[in-house]
Amino acid sequence: MKAAERIKGLKAAGASEREIGAATQALLKEQHADGGWSQTPYLDSDAYATGMVLAALYQEGLLKPSDAVYARGTAFLMKTSVPGRVVVRPQPVAEAAAVLPERVPVRPRPVDLGVGHGAGSDGSGSGDVK
C-alpha cells in the first residue's frame, strides 16, 4: 500500500509533523466501513493492505492498539482470517527482537568460471560441456 509506505518515507526523511499528520489523516480516511483497507481505491478491503497500514502507523508511533481505528482494523483481520493462518498484532521492536532467531553469518560462495560456463571450450559459444 503506497500511502503506508509514504508515511514511513516521510518519517525517515525527517518531514514536518504537519506533513506527516496530513498524510496520516488521509490514510485513516481510506479505512473502509468493514474496518479494513484496500490496495487501491477500486478494490475491496484485504488483509495484506490492512496489515500494511496498521503496521506502518504503529511502527511510526502514529497509532496505538487502544485507538478505535486500530481496533476496527484488527477486527477486520480477525474476521477475514483463515484457519491455520496466524494473524499477529505488530509488536514493539524490543519485543519482536526477542523472538527473532539469531542471524546466521553467510559467507559468499566462490564463483566457478571454468569450462562449461559461458562460451564453450571449443569456441562455439554453446557453453555445453562435451
C-alpha positions in Angstrom: 0.0 0.0 0.0 1.7 3.1 -1.2 0.2 5.5 1.3 1.5 3.5 4.2 5.0 3.3 2.6 4.8 7.1 2.0 4.3 7.8 5.7 7.3 5.6 6.6 9.3 7.5 4.0 8.2 10.9 5.3 9.2 9.9 8.8 12.6 8.6 7.6 13.2 11.7 5.6 12.5 14.0 8.6 9.4 15.6 7.1 7.5 18.1 9.2 4.9 16.9 11.7 2.3 18.8 9.8 3.1 16.9 6.6 3.2 13.6 8.3 -0.1 14.4 10.1 -1.8 15.3 6.8 -0.6 12.0 5.2 -1.8 10.0 8.2 -5.2 11.6 8.2 -5.6 11.0 4.5 -4.7 7.3 5.1 -7.1 7.0 8.0 -9.9 8.3 5.9 -9.3 5.5 3.4 -10.4 2.9 6.0 -13.5 1.1 4.7 -16.7 0.6 6.6 -15.7 -3.0 7.3 -12.6 -1.8 9.2 -10.0 -2.8 6.5 -8.0 -1.0 3.8 -7.6 -1.9 0.2 -4.6 -1.9 -2.1 -6.3 0.6 -4.5 -9.4 2.7 -4.2 -11.2 0.4 -6.6 -10.8 -2.9 -4.6 -12.4 -4.3 -1.5 -10.6 -4.4 1.8 -8.0 -7.1 2.1 -5.8 -8.5 4.9 -2.5 -7.5 3.2 -3.3 -3.8 2.8 -4.9 -3.7 6.2 -1.9 -5.2 7.9 0.5 -2.9 6.0 -1.4 0.2 7.2 -1.7 -0.9 10.8 1.9 -2.0 11.0 3.2 1.2 9.4 1.2 3.5 11.6 2.0 1.5 14.7 5.7 1.3 14.0 6.0 5.0 13.3 4.2 5.8 16.6 1.1 7.3 14.9 -1.4 4.7 16.0 -1.9 2.7 19.3 -3.7 -0.6 19.8 -6.1 1.3 22.1 -7.2 3.6 19.2 -10.6 2.9 17.6 -9.2 2.8 14.1 -6.6 0.2 15.1 -9.3 -1.9 16.8 -11.5 -1.8 13.7 -8.6 -2.9 11.5 -7.7 -5.7 13.9 -11.3 -6.8 14.0 -11.3 -6.9 10.2 -8.2 -9.1 10.2 -9.6 -11.5 12.7 -12.9 -11.7 10.8 -11.1 -12.5 7.5 -8.5 -14.9 8.9 -8.4 -18.4 7.6 -8.0 -21.4 9.9 -4.3 -22.3 10.0 -3.2 -18.7 9.2 -2.0 -16.8 12.2 -2.8 -13.1 12.5 -0.3 -11.3 14.8 -0.5 -7.8 16.0 2.5 -5.6 15.4 5.0 -5.7 18.3 7.3 -3.1 19.5 10.8 -3.6 18.2 12.2 -4.7 21.5 9.5 -7.5 21.8 10.0 -8.6 18.2 13.8 -8.8 18.6 13.4 -11.2 21.5 11.6 -13.7 19.3 13.6 -13.4 16.1 16.2 -16.1 15.5 19.9 -15.0 15.6 21.2 -14.2 12.1 23.5 -16.8 10.7 26.5 -15.4 9.1 26.5 -16.0 5.4 29.8 -16.5 3.5 29.7 -15.8 -0.2 30.5 -18.9 -2.3 33.2 -18.6 -4.9 32.0 -18.5 -8.5 33.5 -21.2 -10.7 34.2 -19.7 -14.1 35.7 -22.8 -15.5 34.8 -24.8 -18.6 31.1 -25.3 -19.2 30.1 -21.7 -18.3 29.6 -19.0 -20.9 31.5 -19.7 -24.1 32.2 -23.4 -24.8 35.7 -24.6 -24.6 35.6 -25.4 -28.3 34.9 -21.7 -29.1 31.3 -22.5 -30.3 29.7 -20.3 -27.6 27.3 -23.0 -26.6 28.5 -23.4 -23.1 27.8 -27.2 -23.2 30.5 -29.4 -21.7 31.5 -32.1 -24.2 
